[in-house]
């Protein structure tokens, strides 16, 4: 019995691969909102698009409240295109659209 225990204890064990969890679109959206809010000082309203970029990173379109007004339908919002690398770090951003909350899409 002792021989069996020592044989099990000394037998080589398979090394398990530890893979880093994949950072998907949800992580990219959260990272883009947090980074953009910190840089421009405006609150993110939501994310209207997330897609993979050519360099295996992410391109996220974040909608931001830029000028709150009363009534709320006259508030000014903007859409920012935020590019992240594969680890979720901000690479660049730019404003691509500015519009009134109550305006219909063109």
N, C-alpha and C positions, 0 to 999 in steps of 0.2 A: 504494500500500500504506500509506504514511504517512497519507494522507487518511482511509483506512478506520479506522485505529487512533485517530486524533484524533476522528473522528465517534463511535466507540464510547465513547471516554473522556468526551466531553462530553454524550452523550445522557442524558436524565433516566432515573434508575432508579426502579423502583417501591419505595416505602417498604413494608417488611414490618411488619405489625402484630405487636407483641410483647405477647402476652397473658400475664397472670400465670397460673401453673399453678393449676388448680382445687384447692381444698383439700377433699378428700372425707372420707368417714366414717373412713378409716384415720387421717388426720391429726387429725381431731376426737377420736378415741379416745385417741391418744397424748398429745395436748395436755391432755385432761381428766385422764388418769392423772397426768401430771407436775405439773400445777397442784394437784390435790387432795393428792397426796403431800406437796408442799411446804407446804401450808397446815395439814394436820391431823397430819402426822408419822407416818402409818401407811402401810404398804406396800400397794399395789394388787395384788389377786389376779387381776383380769381385768375385762373389760367384758361386761355382759350385755345391753346394748341401746344402739343409736345411731339417732337419728331427726332429721330436719330440724325445726326449730322454726318457729313462725309468722313470725318476723322474719328468716328466711333464715339463721339461725345453726344451732346443733346442741344437742341434748339427749342427754346420754350418761349411762347408768347404770353406775357403777363399783363393783365389789365390792372391799371392803377388809378386811384382817385387822386387827381391833381388839384382840383379846386372845388371844395364842397360849397354848395349853394342851397338856398331855400327859394322855391321848392326843390326837392332832391332831383327832379327830372331835368333841372337846368345845370346840374353839377358837370364839371369837365373831367372826363376820363381820358386816359391815354393807353395805348398798347405798346409795350416794349418787347423787342426781340432780344432774348438773353441766350448767349451761347456758353455752354459749359463743357469742360473736358470730360473724359470718361470717368474720372473720380468725383465729378460734381462740383469742381472748382470753377468759378466764374472766369471766363476768358474775355468777353466783351458784351456790351449791351448797346442798344440804340432805340430811340423812340421811332415807331413806324407809323403811328396814327394818333390823332387827338380828336375827340368827339364829345358831344353832349350826351348825357345818359339817356335822355328821351328820344334821341335821334334814331331813326330806323337805319338798318344796314343798307348800304348802297348796292 
